[in-house]
Structure formats: structure tokens, C-alpha cells
Amino acid sequence: MNLLFDHFEKLLDAPNSIKKMRELILQLAVQGKLVPQNPSDEPASELLKKIKAEKQKLIAEGKIQKDKPLPPIRPEEIPYKLPKGWVWCRIPEVTINFGQKKPDKKFTYIDVSSINKERGIISNELDILQPNEAPSRARKIVKSKCIIYSTVRPYLLNIAIIERDFEFEPIVSTAFYVMNPLGGINERYLYFYLRSLIFTNYVESKMIGMAYPAINDSQMRMGIFPIPPIQEQHRIVAKVDQLMALCDELEMLKDKRDRKRLLMNKAALFTLLNSQTPEEFAGHWQRIVDHFTEFYRIPENVAELKKAILLLAVQGRLVPQDPNDKPATELLKKIKAEKQKLIAEGKIKKEKPLPPIQPDEIPYELPKGWVWCRFGNIITLRHGHQFRNYDFVKDGIPVIKITQCKTDGTLDLSNCDYIDRSRNDEFKEYLIQKDDLLMALTGGTLGKITRVKIDYGIVVQNYRVGNFFPLERYLLKDYAEIILKSGLFQDLVVNQINQNAQPNIGKDKINYLLISVPPINEQHCIVTKVDELMRLCDDLEKGLTKSQESLEKVLGSVVNSIR
């Protein structure tokens, strides 16, 4: 264990490393493997006899009620072999509870939500109630050193020891199982056992109920408990406290290190994005290159790097400009002329003219040869068809609804509706083709962009999902995707959302948004560079995943060798 802790910093990046370490400590503690046994310690069997005598005395004095007899422990109930001097018992053999009552005076109410699950402590913000305000569950009596254990799954591991005095008598919810350890049982040792995976697995195996799974008191009474000699209990508690404190330090170290990486990366990207000259930009980029392996050891930073790449792309700062390229203003003239021709031929409808761009709308200055234009002047947004329930069949052409657009920008067809394949020609104008760009226009995925990988089906909900068609001779679809996914465009979408019961953005507002257009040759260069850098980011993410998996295997191997 000491060797593991000495080198544990190297394993901190393993998933849930600290959590697994804490679980291991508790498991070793209750198996008798955390501290050495002392053959001169009085065996736990003698301790159990004393506790039994103490319990009989309390019953005779009328301080507690006599329990129902407990069945002997069967061999199949025992999860592992105990060290010499230890003994198994059922929890009620070494604990008592003080029963229930209806509150008859002002009291402090402790509910299951009053426990901090991670720290195992009771909140300082507790309700002080009058008897007539008492919830129906406020019934169980507790005293100092009682352990309260939440028996409902949503609050599993909400366990705490009553360690402080209350001005008004504490009463706990009937959703707790109450245990007051008798003399010779260290309450913190019992608490550690109740938090161990061994006991947690027992509780989960006995829970019943679908909506609100819980273990009842009778099953809790059947839980078994490993008792070490009293002296060893104290040694175990001291060692667990020491190691848990070390885990706290490691957790703080990990959090501090990760926060430092996040802040350093954020600062580096901020200065990069706000560089005023090419020389500044090169210097800030070199800083990122110099610290690359340190910055990008956490997935959050890789995600931020991806966002920065897209933003640099639409700012015209990702690749150098070529003065020989024809300016993008020429593209806009050709687009306008082509649209006029299509209108004259009756192939498209004449649209309402979009207003000229005002100086105060422009978010930043573009490189020479670039131009700002309104979305609707260069990209066509097409909605789908509004299907009805009677249009759907069991199998056929899949229909894309808003529910198929996921937060990661993918389409999920596992639960989609279908229309009959015989109606293909009827709705062919709504067919989604490979490489189409879809955007969710409403709901929780609003603004999410999906690049269609294969020929899917059709779009439904004519205002909920949009399909974008750039005039590809003048605006590459690959570059259009970069625009749509960039933080700049996504922020513009957010600012134009209609805040109704279900937030949405309409076609008129999308057409009004600004986009930056480079010369066509530079678009090709940008797309190539973005693809190259995104592959690097993907490789980083895969490497992080692989590294974490390797660390997890190493940690698992070390943990298993200690058990």
C-alpha cells in the first residue's frame, strides 16, 4: 500500500483513480489486510460475548426492547475468510436502535438529502420544526454515535455518524436504518464497513421496487459484519483516516493540476485568438506547440482546441492569403447573377431582399480579399415536409425528425418513423443526400450540425430541421460546414433564438446572419488545414483514451495484487 501511494501520482490520470483507491482502502480494512494482527489482542469472540451480556442488561433495565431472534450465519453468506481473532456476526447483534416516535416538541429533522454522500457528514442547514410541521417520515430516534444509513437507492451511501449535539432533539427519516454500536464496537470502524463495496453490494442485491428501489429494515438486519479485536479496530480506523487524508491530498493535487492545465490552455488560446500581428500570432502559437503535451492531457482542452481551430479558420488566420487569388467580392457578384438567371427561368422563387450589412454588425476585420455577406445570399436553407402520423409505415424510407439529431452532431435512426418507398418520387425534393448539412432548428439540440455520411431518407417537421445548400462553385460545402460549426456562427444563432416554450430559430433570422467568405482557392486551403488539425485532435483524443485505459489496467493490476 505504501509503495502504491508513493507512486500513485503517476496513476492519477486513470479514470476514477481516487475513487478506486478509497474503495481499495476500505476493502482491505474490513478484510483485515490493512494493519497487522497482534496475537496478544483479545479475540473478537470474547468481545461478542461481552456485547451480548450488555444487551441483555439493557433489555432487563427496560432501556431497549428485545429483538426477534436472528438466524445463524450460513456458509454461503460469508464473502471472504477472516483473519485469526476476527468473527462474523449480524449487525443487530452488536448494535441497537431506539425505536420511533411521533415528534411531541420542537425537533431537528434529518432527511436522507441532509447527508453529504462523498464526505459522509450531516449538513449544517437542517430544518427545525414544530410537532405540527413534522413530515410523516420524521419518526426515528437517534442519539450520539448512532450511524444512520439511507436505505433508498437514489441516496445510497448517504451514511453518517451522529457526532454533534443538537439544540433540539434530532429525529431522522424512516428512510434511514439506525444503528447505535454497543461497547467494544468502534462506530467509525462500523461506518467504514457500511461504506465498503462488500456491504454496498449486499444492500443492492436486496433492494426491491422499480420507481424507488430500497432495502427494508428486515433485510438490513440480516446484513453480516466482520468484527476485529477492539484494539485492531482502533488501529484500522487510525490507518484508514491516515490513508483517506492522503487520498484527499492526491485529489487536491489532481484538481489543482487539471485546473492549471485548463487555465493555461484557455489563456494560451485567448492570446492566440487576440493576436494583433502575424508575428504575435506565430509567437503565441509557438507557446502552444512548446507546451502541447502538457496542455492536451485532458479531453476538455482538446475540445477547446477544436473550437479555436474553427474560429481561426473563419477569421482568415489559419492559412496565409495569396494576393493572386480573386477577391470574394467577385464570388458574390457571380452568385447574384446566377440567382437572377434562375429566377428568370422560373427555377427558383424571388426572395425578399436582405438588408445591406451595417458597420456595427461586423464582429471583426477580415483579411484582404475576404468579404462579409448575409447567410441567405450564399446558402439556401430548405425545410422538410410536414408529415402526419397516417403517412408512416413499419418499414421504408427513414424520416429524420428533431429527435434523431443528437447533441454530438450525429443522427440516430434507431427509433425513427418510415414512409412507404413507393412514395419516393412524391417527396424526392426532400430527400437527404450524402454530404448534406443538417441543423436542428429547435429543442435541446438547436444549432447542432450534422454532416450526413450516407444517403438517409427525408426530413420531416418543416421548421425543426434545416438542410443547407451552399452554391458550391462559390462556397465549398466543406467550408460551409466549418462556418456552421464555428463558435462565431453558433453564438449568432443563440442570439437570434426565439425564446418560446420550445426555443427555435426561423429561416428569416438564419438568412440574416453574417458569414465570412474567403476566395475560393483559400477555401480549399482552409479545408485542408482544418482537416489536418482535426485529425491531430482526434489522434490526441484517441491517445488520451488509450493512455487512460492503460493507466486503468495498471491501477487495476496493482489493486488486484494488493487484495
Secondary structure as the mmCIF struct_conf table of DSSP 4:
data_model
#
loop_
_struct_conf.conf_type_id
_struct_conf.id
_struct_conf.beg_label_comp_id
_struct_conf.beg_label_asym_id
_struct_conf.beg_label_seq_id
_struct_conf.end_label_comp_id
_struct_conf.end_label_asym_id
_struct_conf.end_label_seq_id
HELX_RH_AL_P HELX_RH_AL_P1 ASN A 2 ASP A 6
TURN_TY1_P TURN_TY1_P1 HIS A 7 HIS A 7
HELX_RH_3T_P HELX_RH_3T_P1 PHE A 8 LEU A 11
TURN_TY1_P TURN_TY1_P2 LEU A 12 ASP A 13
BEND BEND1 ALA A 14 ALA A 14
TURN_TY1_P TURN_TY1_P3 PRO A 15 ASN A 16
HELX_RH_AL_P HELX_RH_AL_P2 SER A 17 VAL A 30
TURN_TY1_P TURN_TY1_P4 GLN A 31 GLY A 32
BEND BEND2 LEU A 34 VAL A 35
TURN_TY1_P TURN_TY1_P5 PRO A 39 SER A 40
BEND BEND3 ASP A 41 ASP A 41
HELX_LH_PP_P HELX_LH_PP_P1 GLU A 42 PRO A 43
HELX_RH_AL_P HELX_RH_AL_P3 ALA A 44 ALA A 60
TURN_TY1_P TURN_TY1_P6 GLU A 61 GLY A 62
BEND BEND4 LYS A 63 ILE A 64
HELX_LH_PP_P HELX_LH_PP_P2 GLN A 65 ARG A 74
HELX_RH_3T_P HELX_RH_3T_P2 PRO A 75 GLU A 77
BEND BEND5 TYR A 80 TYR A 80
HELX_LH_PP_P HELX_LH_PP_P3 LYS A 81 PRO A 83
TURN_TY1_P TURN_TY1_P7 LYS A 84 GLY A 85
STRN STRN1 VAL A 87 ARG A 90
HELX_RH_3T_P HELX_RH_3T_P3 ILE A 91 GLU A 93
TURN_TY1_P TURN_TY1_P8 VAL A 94 VAL A 94
STRN STRN2 THR A 95 ILE A 96
STRN STRN3 GLN A 100 GLN A 100
BEND BEND6 LYS A 105 LYS A 105
STRN STRN4 PHE A 107 ILE A 110
HELX_RH_3T_P HELX_RH_3T_P4 VAL A 112 SER A 114
STRN STRN5 ILE A 115 ASN A 116
TURN_TY1_P TURN_TY1_P9 LYS A 117 GLY A 120
STRN STRN6 ILE A 121 ILE A 122
BEND BEND7 ASN A 124 ASN A 124
STRN STRN7 ASP A 127 LEU A 129
HELX_RH_3T_P HELX_RH_3T_P5 PRO A 131 GLU A 133
TURN_TY1_P TURN_TY1_P10 SER A 136 ARG A 137
STRN STRN8 ALA A 138 ILE A 141
TURN_TY1_P TURN_TY1_P11 SER A 144 LYS A 145
STRN STRN9 ILE A 147 SER A 150
STRN STRN10 VAL A 152 VAL A 152
HELX_RH_3T_P HELX_RH_3T_P6 ARG A 153 TYR A 155
TURN_TY1_P TURN_TY1_P12 LEU A 156 LEU A 157
STRN STRN11 ILE A 159 ILE A 161
BEND BEND8 ARG A 164 ARG A 164
BEND BEND9 GLU A 167 PHE A 168
STRN STRN12 PRO A 170 SER A 173
TURN_TY1_P TURN_TY1_P13 THR A 174 ALA A 175
STRN STRN13 PHE A 176 PRO A 181
HELX_LH_PP_P HELX_LH_PP_P4 LEU A 182 LEU A 182
TURN_TY1_P TURN_TY1_P14 GLY A 183 GLY A 184
HELX_RH_AL_P HELX_RH_AL_P4 GLU A 187 ARG A 195
BEND BEND10 SER A 196 SER A 196
HELX_RH_AL_P HELX_RH_AL_P5 LEU A 197 LYS A 206
STRN STRN14 ILE A 208 ILE A 208
BEND BEND11 MET A 210 TYR A 212
STRN STRN15 ALA A 214 ALA A 214
HELX_RH_AL_P HELX_RH_AL_P6 ASP A 217 ARG A 221
TURN_TY1_P TURN_TY1_P15 MET A 222 MET A 222
STRN STRN16 ILE A 224 ILE A 227
HELX_LH_PP_P HELX_LH_PP_P5 PRO A 228 PRO A 229
HELX_RH_AL_P HELX_RH_AL_P7 ILE A 230 LEU A 273
TURN_TY1_P TURN_TY1_P16 ASN A 274 ASN A 274
BEND BEND12 THR A 277 THR A 277
HELX_RH_AL_P HELX_RH_AL_P8 PRO A 278 ASP A 290
TURN_TY1_P TURN_TY1_P17 HIS A 291 HIS A 291
HELX_RH_AL_P HELX_RH_AL_P9 PHE A 292 PHE A 295
TURN_TY1_P TURN_TY1_P18 TYR A 296 ARG A 297
BEND BEND13 ILE A 298 ILE A 298
HELX_RH_AL_P HELX_RH_AL_P10 PRO A 299 GLN A 315
TURN_TY1_P TURN_TY1_P19 GLY A 316 GLY A 316
BEND BEND14 LEU A 318 VAL A 319
TURN_TY1_P TURN_TY1_P20 PRO A 323 ASN A 324
BEND BEND15 ASP A 325 ASP A 325
HELX_LH_PP_P HELX_LH_PP_P6 LYS A 326 PRO A 327
HELX_RH_AL_P HELX_RH_AL_P11 ALA A 328 ALA A 344
TURN_TY1_P TURN_TY1_P21 GLU A 345 GLY A 346
BEND BEND16 LYS A 347 ILE A 348
HELX_LH_PP_P HELX_LH_PP_P7 LYS A 349 GLN A 358
HELX_RH_3T_P HELX_RH_3T_P7 PRO A 359 GLU A 361
BEND BEND17 TYR A 364 TYR A 364
HELX_LH_PP_P HELX_LH_PP_P8 GLU A 365 PRO A 367
TURN_TY1_P TURN_TY1_P22 LYS A 368 GLY A 369
STRN STRN17 VAL A 371 ARG A 374
HELX_RH_AL_P HELX_RH_AL_P12 PHE A 375 ILE A 378
STRN STRN18 ILE A 379 ARG A 382
STRN STRN19 HIS A 385 HIS A 385
HELX_RH_3T_P HELX_RH_3T_P8 ASN A 389 ASP A 391
STRN STRN20 PHE A 392 VAL A 393
BEND BEND18 LYS A 394 GLY A 396
STRN STRN21 ILE A 397 ILE A 400
HELX_RH_3T_P HELX_RH_3T_P9 ILE A 402 GLN A 404
STRN STRN22 CYS A 405 CYS A 405
TURN_TY1_P TURN_TY1_P23 THR A 407 ASP A 408
BEND BEND19 GLY A 409 GLY A 409
STRN STRN23 LEU A 411 LEU A 411
TURN_TY1_P TURN_TY1_P24 SER A 414 ASN A 415
STRN STRN24 ASP A 417 ILE A 419
HELX_RH_3T_P HELX_RH_3T_P10 ARG A 421 ARG A 423
TURN_TY1_P TURN_TY1_P25 ASN A 424 ASN A 424
HELX_RH_3T_P HELX_RH_3T_P11 ASP A 425 TYR A 430
STRN STRN25 LEU A 431 LEU A 431
HELX_LH_PP_P HELX_LH_PP_P9 ILE A 432 GLN A 433
TURN_TY1_P TURN_TY1_P26 LYS A 434 ASP A 435
STRN STRN26 LEU A 437 ALA A 440
STRN STRN27 THR A 442 THR A 442
BEND BEND20 GLY A 443 GLY A 443
TURN_TY1_P TURN_TY1_P27 GLY A 444 GLY A 447
STRN STRN28 ILE A 449 ARG A 451
BEND BEND21 ILE A 454 ILE A 454
STRN STRN29 ILE A 458 VAL A 459
STRN STRN30 VAL A 460 VAL A 460
BEND BEND22 GLN A 461 GLN A 461
TURN_TY1_P TURN_TY1_P28 ASN A 462 ARG A 464
STRN STRN31 VAL A 465 PRO A 470
TURN_TY1_P TURN_TY1_P29 GLU A 472 TYR A 474
BEND BEND23 LEU A 475 LEU A 475
HELX_RH_AL_P HELX_RH_AL_P13 LYS A 477 LYS A 485
BEND BEND24 SER A 486 SER A 486
HELX_RH_AL_P HELX_RH_AL_P14 GLY A 487 ASN A 495
TURN_TY1_P TURN_TY1_P30 GLN A 496 GLN A 496
STRN STRN32 ASN A 498 ASN A 498
BEND BEND25 ASN A 500 GLN A 502
STRN STRN33 ASN A 504 ASN A 504
HELX_RH_AL_P HELX_RH_AL_P15 LYS A 507 TYR A 512
BEND BEND26 LEU A 513 LEU A 513
STRN STRN34 LEU A 514 VAL A 517
HELX_RH_AL_P HELX_RH_AL_P16 ILE A 520 ILE A 562
#
